[in-house]
Amino acid sequence: MADSSGLSSMEKERPSMLISGIGGTFGVLESHAEFLKKHFNLITMKELQKSKELHEKITSVFVLECLPVIDQELLEILPNLKVIGNSGVGVNHLNLKLISSFGVKVTNTPHAVSDSTADIGMALMLASARRLVEGCYLATSPDTTHFAVNWLGVEVSRATLGIIGMGNIGYKVAKRAKAFDMKILYHNRNRRKEEEEQEVGAVYCKNIDDVLRQSDFVMLVVNLTSETHNLIGKRELELMKPTATLINICRGAVVDQDALVEALQNKVIKAAALDVTYPEPLPRDHLLLQMKNVIITPHIGTATDQALRMMTEEAVENILAVLNNLPVPSEVISK
């Protein structure tokens, strides 16, 4: 039997979770929705807008690809909301102070994303170094009549990799880079333990400038905060080698894109490989889209079957911990 809100007795036993929708371009994958339904009664934004009776039932929100949008209007109509579980690490799309003012906790999924994001970092570095996108076009173009002997890339093996941000993802990148016999430099807010450095052969640089000056490849793996917004600008790019490549796998706004365009045009640096931009996608006439020495992918660092599933599972673990007053594995604290 269902009550006036449309919920059956079994559904009423499970806590209610708000999601953007199921399926389609922006909704939760249907297979993941089935997993969520084992723990929660799912309410979509469309259903919420149709029934005010559902407002008081919702105790959690599952945020996937920044949806549903968490704003004051939504927070005000969900009086029993306890937790917002973000699928992914970055929470720059969430106003943490606003959410905290409503007594609502925020969680993220740092463990589920580290391998897949580290993989995309290595893939971008290799693709840029060996000019794979250009090479694919050359090999498949109907205008190609021969392969020139002087069409060359550079080797990643034994090159110097500078990692800016040595958290879970950055450390996974370092582990992979070690297999290529790369010299690894890193800059981080906090220095890693000596045994962790030794495991991957990483050298700590207290000053970010030292990493930029010495590296053949600079990979950005930081969270987007007020301190890291435009972390890499004109000054930082000019410190890099003219043969260096910038790789960004964190957030587009960490890089001053106008300065990056200028640096690439003037050969201040050799190339860029970006899984993230600002905005996403870039306007179709943006100069970065027209450069042969730039590779851009559509923010696919976590876009694997395995990563998305693990992100959902980690988000559920976090949300249930909050709802059951247990220690929260990955809570994001407003600073």
C-alpha positions as CSV (number, residue, x, y, z in Angstrom):
1,M,0.0,0.0,0.0
2,A,1.2,3.5,-0.8
3,D,0.3,6.6,1.2
4,S,-0.6,10.0,-0.2
5,S,3.0,10.8,-1.1
6,G,3.1,7.6,-3.3
7,L,5.6,5.8,-1.1
8,S,5.0,2.1,-0.2
9,S,5.6,0.8,3.4
10,M,8.9,-0.8,2.2
11,E,10.0,2.4,0.6
12,K,9.2,4.3,3.8
13,E,11.6,2.1,5.8
14,R,14.5,3.3,3.6
15,P,15.8,6.9,3.9
16,S,14.9,9.1,1.0
17,M,17.6,10.4,-1.4
18,L,17.2,13.1,-3.9
19,I,18.9,12.6,-7.3
20,S,18.9,14.6,-10.5
21,G,17.2,11.8,-12.5
22,I,17.7,8.4,-13.9
23,G,19.3,7.7,-17.3
24,G,19.7,10.1,-20.1
25,T,22.6,12.6,-20.6
26,F,22.8,13.9,-17.0
27,G,21.0,11.3,-14.9
28,V,22.3,8.5,-12.7
29,L,23.1,5.4,-14.7
30,E,20.3,2.9,-14.5
31,S,22.5,0.2,-13.1
32,H,23.8,2.6,-10.4
33,A,20.2,3.7,-9.6
34,E,19.4,0.0,-9.0
35,F,22.3,-0.1,-6.5
36,L,21.1,3.1,-4.8
37,K,17.6,1.7,-4.5
38,K,18.9,-1.1,-2.3
39,H,19.7,1.5,0.4
40,F,17.5,4.5,-0.4
41,N,14.1,5.5,-1.7
42,L,15.1,7.6,-4.8
43,I,13.3,10.8,-5.5
44,T,14.1,12.7,-8.7
45,M,14.1,16.4,-9.1
46,K,11.1,16.1,-11.3
47,E,9.2,14.2,-8.7
48,L,10.2,16.7,-6.0
49,Q,8.9,19.6,-8.0
50,K,5.5,17.9,-8.4
51,S,5.0,16.9,-4.7
52,K,5.6,19.2,-1.7
53,E,4.9,16.2,0.6
54,L,8.3,14.7,-0.5
55,H,10.2,17.7,0.8
56,E,10.3,16.6,4.4
57,K,11.1,13.0,3.5
58,I,14.5,13.7,1.9
59,T,17.5,13.2,4.2
60,S,20.3,13.0,1.6
61,V,21.2,14.2,-1.9
62,F,23.4,12.3,-4.3
63,V,25.3,14.8,-6.5
64,L,26.6,13.5,-9.9
65,E,28.3,15.8,-12.4
66,C,27.3,18.9,-10.3
67,L,23.6,17.9,-10.4
68,P,21.2,18.5,-8.8
69,V,22.3,22.1,-8.2
70,I,22.6,22.7,-4.5
71,D,21.5,26.3,-3.8
72,Q,19.7,28.2,-1.0
73,E,16.3,27.6,-2.6
74,L,16.7,23.9,-2.5
75,L,18.2,23.8,1.0
76,E,15.3,25.8,2.3
77,I,12.7,23.3,1.1
78,L,14.5,20.2,2.5
79,P,14.1,20.7,6.3
80,N,15.3,17.2,7.2
81,L,18.4,17.1,4.9
82,K,21.4,15.7,6.7
83,V,24.0,15.0,4.0
84,I,25.0,15.8,0.5
85,G,27.1,13.0,-1.0
86,N,29.2,14.2,-3.9
87,S,30.3,11.7,-6.5
88,G,33.9,12.8,-7.1
89,V,36.6,14.6,-5.3
90,G,36.2,18.2,-6.4
91,V,33.5,20.2,-4.5
92,N,34.1,23.7,-6.0
93,H,30.5,23.5,-7.3
94,L,29.2,23.3,-3.8
95,N,28.9,26.4,-1.5
96,L,30.3,24.6,1.6
97,K,29.7,27.6,4.0
98,L,26.1,27.9,2.8
99,I,25.4,24.2,3.1
100,S,27.1,24.1,6.6
101,S,24.9,26.9,7.8
102,F,21.9,24.6,7.3
103,G,23.5,21.9,9.4
104,V,24.2,19.7,6.4
105,K,27.3,17.6,6.0
106,V,29.2,17.2,2.7
107,T,31.1,14.1,1.6
108,N,33.2,13.2,-1.4
109,T,34.8,10.1,-2.9
110,P,38.6,10.6,-3.0
111,H,39.5,6.9,-3.0
112,A,37.4,5.8,-5.9
113,V,38.8,8.2,-8.4
114,S,42.6,8.0,-7.8
115,D,43.5,5.2,-10.2
116,S,41.4,6.3,-13.1
117,T,42.5,9.9,-12.9
118,A,46.1,8.9,-12.6
119,D,45.6,6.8,-15.7
120,I,44.3,9.7,-17.7
121,G,47.2,11.8,-16.6
122,M,49.7,9.3,-17.9
123,A,47.7,8.8,-21.1
124,L,47.7,12.6,-21.8
125,M,51.4,12.8,-21.1
126,L,52.2,10.0,-23.5
127,A,49.7,11.2,-26.1
128,S,51.2,14.6,-26.1
129,A,54.9,13.5,-26.0
130,R,54.4,11.1,-28.9
131,R,51.9,13.4,-30.8
132,L,49.3,10.6,-31.0
133,V,46.3,12.8,-32.0
134,E,48.3,14.4,-34.8
135,G,49.7,11.0,-35.8
136,C,46.2,9.4,-35.9
137,Y,45.0,12.2,-38.3
138,L,48.1,11.8,-40.4
139,A,47.7,8.0,-40.7
140,T,44.0,8.2,-41.6
141,S,43.9,11.4,-43.7
142,P,43.0,10.8,-47.4
143,D,45.6,13.4,-48.3
144,T,48.5,11.5,-46.7
145,T,50.9,10.0,-49.3
146,H,53.9,9.2,-47.1
147,F,55.2,9.2,-43.5
148,A,58.0,11.7,-43.1
149,V,61.2,10.6,-41.4
150,N,61.4,13.9,-39.5
151,W,58.0,13.6,-37.9
152,L,59.1,13.1,-34.3
153,G,57.9,13.2,-30.8
154,V,59.8,13.0,-27.5
155,E,60.3,10.2,-25.0
156,V,58.7,10.1,-21.6
157,S,61.1,7.5,-20.3
158,R,63.9,9.1,-18.2
159,A,62.3,12.6,-18.5
160,T,61.6,14.8,-15.5
161,L,58.0,14.9,-14.3
162,G,56.9,17.7,-11.9
163,I,53.7,16.9,-10.0
164,I,51.9,19.8,-8.4
165,G,49.7,18.3,-5.7
166,M,50.8,15.0,-4.2
167,G,47.6,13.7,-2.7
168,N,46.1,10.3,-3.5
169,I,45.9,11.0,-7.3
170,G,49.3,12.7,-7.5
171,Y,50.9,9.8,-5.6
172,K,49.3,7.2,-8.0
173,V,50.7,9.3,-10.9
174,A,54.2,9.1,-9.3
175,K,53.9,5.3,-9.0
176,R,53.1,5.0,-12.7
177,A,55.8,7.4,-13.7
178,K,58.4,5.4,-11.7
179,A,57.8,2.5,-14.1
180,F,59.0,4.8,-16.9
181,D,62.2,5.6,-15.1
182,M,61.2,9.2,-14.8
183,K,62.8,11.7,-12.4
184,I,60.0,12.8,-10.2
185,L,59.8,16.2,-8.5
186,Y,56.8,17.3,-6.5
187,H,55.3,20.3,-4.7
188,N,52.6,19.9,-2.1
189,R,51.2,21.8,0.9
190,N,52.6,19.0,3.1
191,R,55.6,17.0,2.4
192,R,55.1,13.2,2.1
193,K,56.7,10.8,4.5
194,E,60.3,9.9,3.7
195,E,59.4,6.2,3.0
196,E,56.6,7.3,0.6
197,E,59.1,9.5,-1.3
198,Q,61.5,6.7,-1.5
199,E,58.9,4.2,-2.7
200,V,58.4,6.2,-5.9
201,G,61.7,8.0,-6.0
202,A,60.1,11.5,-5.6
203,V,62.0,14.6,-4.6
204,Y,60.1,17.3,-2.6
205,C,60.4,20.9,-3.7
206,K,59.2,23.4,-1.1
207,N,59.0,26.1,-3.8
208,I,56.7,25.4,-6.7
209,D,59.1,27.5,-8.9
210,D,61.8,24.8,-8.6
211,V,59.4,22.2,-10.0
212,L,58.4,24.4,-12.9
213,R,62.0,25.3,-13.9
214,Q,63.3,21.7,-13.9
215,S,60.4,19.6,-15.3
216,D,59.9,18.3,-18.8
217,F,56.3,17.6,-18.0
218,V,54.3,19.5,-15.3
219,M,51.1,17.8,-14.1
220,L,48.5,19.6,-12.1
221,V,46.7,17.5,-9.5
222,V,45.4,20.0,-6.9
223,N,42.0,20.8,-5.6
224,L,40.4,24.1,-6.8
225,T,40.3,26.6,-4.0
226,S,40.7,30.3,-3.7
227,E,44.5,29.7,-3.3
228,T,44.8,27.5,-6.4
229,H,42.6,29.5,-8.7
230,N,44.9,30.6,-11.6
231,L,47.8,28.9,-9.8
232,I,49.5,28.6,-13.2
233,G,49.6,32.0,-14.9
234,K,51.9,34.0,-17.1
235,R,54.8,34.2,-14.5
236,E,54.6,30.4,-13.8
237,L,54.5,29.5,-17.5
238,E,57.5,31.6,-18.2
239,L,59.5,29.7,-15.6
240,M,58.9,26.4,-17.5
241,K,61.3,25.1,-20.1
242,P,60.5,26.0,-23.7
243,T,60.4,22.2,-24.4
244,A,58.0,21.5,-21.5
245,T,54.4,20.3,-21.6
246,L,51.7,21.3,-19.1
247,I,49.2,18.6,-18.2
248,N,46.0,19.5,-16.2
249,I,43.9,16.7,-14.8
250,C,42.3,18.6,-11.8
251,R,40.2,21.7,-12.6
252,G,40.3,24.1,-15.5
253,A,40.3,27.3,-13.4
254,V,43.7,26.3,-11.9
255,V,45.2,27.6,-15.1
256,D,44.9,31.1,-16.5
257,Q,43.8,30.0,-20.0
258,D,44.5,33.3,-21.6
259,A,48.1,33.1,-20.4
260,L,48.3,29.5,-21.6
261,V,47.2,30.5,-25.1
262,E,49.8,33.2,-25.2
263,A,52.5,30.9,-23.9
264,L,51.7,28.3,-26.5
265,Q,51.5,30.8,-29.3
266,N,54.8,32.4,-28.4
267,K,56.5,29.0,-27.8
268,V,57.1,29.8,-24.1
269,I,56.2,26.1,-23.6
270,K,56.0,23.4,-26.1
271,A,52.5,21.9,-25.5
272,A,49.5,21.3,-23.3
273,A,47.4,18.3,-22.5
274,L,44.1,19.1,-20.7
275,D,41.4,16.9,-19.4
276,V,39.8,20.0,-17.8
277,T,39.0,23.5,-19.0
278,Y,37.0,26.5,-17.9
279,P,34.3,26.5,-18.9
280,E,33.4,22.9,-20.0
281,P,33.1,22.6,-22.9
282,L,35.0,25.5,-24.2
283,P,33.3,27.9,-26.7
284,R,33.7,26.3,-30.1
285,D,35.9,29.2,-31.4
286,H,38.3,29.1,-28.5
287,L,41.9,29.3,-29.6
288,L,42.9,26.3,-27.5
289,L,40.7,24.2,-29.8
290,Q,42.7,25.3,-32.8
291,M,46.2,24.5,-31.7
292,K,48.0,21.4,-32.9
293,N,50.2,21.3,-29.8
294,V,47.2,21.0,-27.5
295,I,45.2,17.9,-26.6
296,I,41.9,18.4,-24.9
297,T,39.7,15.6,-23.6
298,P,36.1,16.0,-22.2
299,H,36.9,15.7,-18.4
300,I,37.1,11.9,-18.6
301,G,39.5,11.4,-15.7
302,T,36.8,9.2,-13.8
303,A,34.8,8.2,-16.9
304,T,35.3,4.4,-16.6
305,D,32.7,1.8,-15.6
306,Q,34.8,0.8,-12.6
307,A,35.5,4.3,-11.3
308,L,31.8,5.4,-11.6
309,R,30.7,2.3,-9.8
310,M,33.2,2.8,-7.0
311,M,32.3,6.4,-6.7
312,T,28.7,5.5,-6.2
313,E,29.6,2.8,-3.6
314,E,31.9,5.2,-1.7
315,A,29.2,7.9,-1.7
316,V,26.7,5.5,-0.3
317,E,29.1,4.5,2.4
318,N,29.6,8.1,3.4
319,I,25.9,9.0,3.3
320,L,24.9,6.0,5.4
321,A,27.6,6.8,7.9
322,V,26.1,10.3,8.4
323,L,22.5,9.1,8.6
324,N,23.5,6.4,11.2
325,N,25.7,8.8,13.3
326,L,28.8,6.8,12.5
327,P,32.3,8.1,11.7
328,V,32.3,9.5,8.2
329,P,35.1,8.1,5.9
330,S,35.3,11.2,3.6
331,E,33.7,14.3,5.0
332,V,34.5,17.6,3.4
333,I,34.9,20.3,6.1
334,S,34.1,23.9,5.3
335,K,37.1,26.1,6.0
